Amino acid sequence: METNQSNPQLLIDLVTQKMPFGKHKGWVLCNLPVNYLEWFNRKGFPDGKLGMLLQTLYEIKLNGLEYLLDPIKKSFL
């Protein structure tokens, strides 16, 4: 069984999918500000795939790993 840690599609989704609701509706997920992700961390991430993506993005930004998304972003411009 494949885990999220080994799923490259997860990173692609972070740079291609848009926020479907809320204050930042229409923003590409990887462009969401950290304070918005921190708010979700305090209040609870949404259920399902979106919640998993936002939680993954929160961990990436929290740990200063955003540079890992740069080559993927360039591939999808």
C-alpha positions, 0 to 999 in steps of 0.5 A: 500500500502506497503512503502519502510520503511516497506519493509524488502526486501529492506534491503536484496537487499542492502546486495545481489545486485551488482552494475551493472555499473561504477567505483564499478561495481560488488561490493555488494551495501552495500559495496560501499564507502560513497564518491561514494554515496555522488557523486550520491547524488550530481549528481543524483541517477539513476532512478528506483529501483537501485536509490532507493536502493542507496539513501536508502544506502546513508541515512543509511551510513550518519546516522551511521546505517550500523550496522542494515545491519550486521545481514542481511549480516550474513544471506546471507553469 
